[in-house]
């Protein structure tokens, strides 16, 4: 997972939000 990519930011945010 590349957090450098802007398109991955929202995806990672959703992923983390789903875990929390």
CHARMM-style PDB file with segment names, atoms N, HN, CA, C and O in Angstrom:
ATOM      1  N   UNK     1       0.850  -1.202   0.000  1.00  0.00      PROA
ATOM      2  CA  UNK     1       0.000   0.000   0.000  1.00  0.00      PROA
ATOM      3  C   UNK     1       0.881   1.246   0.000  1.00  0.00      PROA
ATOM      4  O   UNK     1       1.696   1.440   0.902  1.00  0.00      PROA
ATOM      5  N   UNK     2       0.712   2.086  -1.016  1.00  0.00      PROA
ATOM      6  HN  UNK     2       0.050   1.929  -1.749  1.00  0.00      PROA
ATOM      7  CA  UNK     2       1.514   3.304  -1.093  1.00  0.00      PROA
ATOM      8  C   UNK     2       0.725   4.496  -0.581  1.00  0.00      PROA
ATOM      9  O   UNK     2      -0.207   4.956  -1.241  1.00  0.00      PROA
ATOM     10  N   UNK     3       1.090   4.997   0.587  1.00  0.00      PROA
ATOM     11  HN  UNK     3       1.846   4.624   1.123  1.00  0.00      PROA
ATOM     12  CA  UNK     3       0.373   6.157   1.124  1.00  0.00      PROA
ATOM     13  C   UNK     3       0.770   7.422   0.377  1.00  0.00      PROA
ATOM     14  O   UNK     3       0.171   8.481   0.569  1.00  0.00      PROA
ATOM     15  N   UNK     4       1.783   7.306  -0.474  1.00  0.00      PROA
ATOM     16  HN  UNK     4       2.270   6.447  -0.629  1.00  0.00      PROA
ATOM     17  CA  UNK     4       2.222   8.483  -1.234  1.00  0.00      PROA
ATOM     18  C   UNK     4       1.200   8.833  -2.304  1.00  0.00      PROA
ATOM     19  O   UNK     4       1.105   9.980  -2.743  1.00  0.00      PROA
ATOM     20  N   UNK     5       0.439   7.828  -2.715  1.00  0.00      PROA
ATOM     21  HN  UNK     5       0.516   6.897  -2.358  1.00  0.00      PROA
ATOM     22  CA  UNK     5      -0.561   8.085  -3.759  1.00  0.00      PROA
ATOM     23  C   UNK     5      -1.810   8.709  -3.147  1.00  0.00      PROA
ATOM     24  O   UNK     5      -2.355   8.181  -2.178  1.00  0.00      PROA
ATOM     25  N   UNK     6      -2.264   9.822  -3.700  1.00  0.00      PROA
ATOM     26  HN  UNK     6      -1.821  10.251  -4.487  1.00  0.00      PROA
ATOM     27  CA  UNK     6      -3.451  10.527  -3.190  1.00  0.00      PROA
ATOM     28  C   UNK     6      -4.698   9.661  -3.281  1.00  0.00      PROA
ATOM     29  O   UNK     6      -5.627   9.815  -2.488  1.00  0.00      PROA
ATOM     30  N   UNK     7      -4.717   8.748  -4.251  1.00  0.00      PROA
ATOM     31  HN  UNK     7      -3.962   8.623  -4.895  1.00  0.00      PROA
ATOM     32  CA  UNK     7      -5.899   7.896  -4.444  1.00  0.00      PROA
ATOM     33  C   UNK     7      -5.945   6.814  -3.374  1.00  0.00      PROA
ATOM     34  O   UNK     7      -6.993   6.219  -3.123  1.00  0.00      PROA
ATOM     35  N   UNK     8      -4.800   6.567  -2.745  1.00  0.00      PROA
ATOM     36  HN  UNK     8      -3.948   7.050  -2.949  1.00  0.00      PROA
ATOM     37  CA  UNK     8      -4.750   5.532  -1.715  1.00  0.00      PROA
ATOM     38  C   UNK     8      -5.114   6.102  -0.345  1.00  0.00      PROA
ATOM     39  O   UNK     8      -5.503   5.366   0.562  1.00  0.00      PROA
ATOM     40  N   UNK     9      -4.983   7.410  -0.208  1.00  0.00      PROA
ATOM     41  HN  UNK     9      -4.667   8.008  -0.945  1.00  0.00      PROA
ATOM     42  CA  UNK     9      -5.276   8.046   1.080  1.00  0.00      PROA
ATOM     43  C   UNK     9      -6.709   7.790   1.519  1.00  0.00      PROA
ATOM     44  O   UNK     9      -6.918   7.294   2.627  1.00  0.00      PROA
ATOM     45  N   UNK    10      -7.702   8.106   0.702  1.00  0.00      PROA
ATOM     46  HN  UNK    10      -7.532   8.509  -0.198  1.00  0.00      PROA
ATOM     47  CA  UNK    10      -9.103   7.863   1.069  1.00  0.00      PROA
ATOM     48  C   UNK    10      -9.374   6.383   1.265  1.00  0.00      PROA
ATOM     49  O   UNK    10     -10.181   6.003   2.113  1.00  0.00      PROA
ATOM     50  N   UNK    11      -8.709   5.556   0.491  1.00  0.00      PROA
ATOM     51  HN  UNK    11      -8.053   5.865  -0.198  1.00  0.00      PROA
ATOM     52  CA  UNK    11      -8.908   4.110   0.591  1.00  0.00      PROA
ATOM     53  C   UNK    11      -8.372   3.614   1.934  1.00  0.00      PROA
ATOM     54  O   UNK    11      -9.021   2.820   2.615  1.00  0.00      PROA
ATOM     55  N   UNK    12      -7.207   4.079   2.299  1.00  0.00      PROA
ATOM     56  HN  UNK    12      -6.680   4.724   1.746  1.00  0.00      PROA
ATOM     57  CA  UNK    12      -6.601   3.670   3.571  1.00  0.00      PROA
ATOM     58  C   UNK    12      -7.427   4.220   4.728  1.00  0.00      PROA
ATOM     59  O   UNK    12      -7.601   3.563   5.754  1.00  0.00      PROA
ATOM     60  N   UNK    13      -7.933   5.443   4.544  1.00  0.00      PROA
ATOM     61  HN  UNK    13      -7.791   5.977   3.711  1.00  0.00      PROA
ATOM     62  CA  UNK    13      -8.747   6.070   5.580  1.00  0.00      PROA
ATOM     63  C   UNK    13      -9.987   5.237   5.828  1.00  0.00      PROA
ATOM     64  O   UNK    13     -10.385   5.027   6.974  1.00  0.00      PROA
ATOM     65  N   UNK    14     -10.598   4.761   4.753  1.00  0.00      PROA
ATOM     66  HN  UNK    14     -10.274   4.931   3.822  1.00  0.00      PROA
ATOM     67  CA  UNK    14     -11.804   3.936   4.864  1.00  0.00      PROA
ATOM     68  C   UNK    14     -11.440   2.599   5.505  1.00  0.00      PROA
ATOM     69  O   UNK    14     -12.198   2.067   6.316  1.00  0.00      PROA
ATOM     70  N   UNK    15     -10.290   2.067   5.142  1.00  0.00      PROA
ATOM     71  HN  UNK    15      -9.674   2.500   4.483  1.00  0.00      PROA
ATOM     72  CA  UNK    15      -9.840   0.782   5.677  1.00  0.00      PROA
ATOM     73  C   UNK    15      -9.621   0.886   7.186  1.00  0.00      PROA
ATOM     74  O   UNK    15     -10.076   0.042   7.958  1.00  0.00      PROA
ATOM     75  N   UNK    16      -8.915   1.939   7.581  1.00  0.00      PROA
ATOM     76  HN  UNK    16      -8.545   2.625   6.954  1.00  0.00      PROA
ATOM     77  CA  UNK    16      -8.644   2.153   9.006  1.00  0.00      PROA
ATOM     78  C   UNK    16      -9.944   2.445   9.757  1.00  0.00      PROA
ATOM     79  O   UNK    16     -10.144   1.975  10.877  1.00  0.00      PROA
ATOM     80  N   UNK    17     -10.817   3.221   9.130  1.00  0.00      PROA
ATOM     81  HN  UNK    17     -10.654   3.603   8.221  1.00  0.00      PROA
ATOM     82  CA  UNK    17     -12.093   3.563   9.762  1.00  0.00      PROA
ATOM     83  C   UNK    17     -12.936   2.320   9.975  1.00  0.00      PROA
ATOM     84  O   UNK    17     -13.684   2.225  10.948  1.00  0.00      PROA
ATOM     85  N   UNK    18     -12.813   1.365   9.057  1.00  0.00      PROA
ATOM     86  HN  UNK    18     -12.206   1.442   8.266  1.00  0.00      PROA
ATOM     87  CA  UNK    18     -13.608   0.144   9.169  1.00  0.00      PROA
ATOM     88  C   UNK    18     -13.101  -0.737  10.298  1.00  0.00      PROA
ATOM     89  O   UNK    18     -13.875  -1.454  10.933  1.00  0.00      PROA
ATOM     90  N   UNK    19     -11.795  -0.681  10.543  1.00  0.00      PROA
ATOM     91  HN  UNK    19     -11.167  -0.099  10.027  1.00  0.00      PROA
ATOM     92  CA  UNK    19     -11.216  -1.518  11.597  1.00  0.00      PROA
ATOM     93  C   UNK    19     -11.539  -0.934  12.975  1.00  0.00      PROA
ATOM     94  O   UNK    19     -11.909  -1.658  13.899  1.00  0.00      PROA
ATOM     95  N   UNK    20     -11.396   0.371  13.093  1.00  0.00      PROA
ATOM     96  HN  UNK    20     -11.096   0.960  12.342  1.00  0.00      PROA
ATOM     97  CA  UNK    20     -11.643   1.031  14.382  1.00  0.00      PROA
ATOM     98  C   UNK    20     -13.074   0.778  14.829  1.00  0.00      PROA
ATOM     99  OT1 UNK    20     -13.482   1.248  15.890  1.00  0.00      PROA
TER     100      UNK     20
END
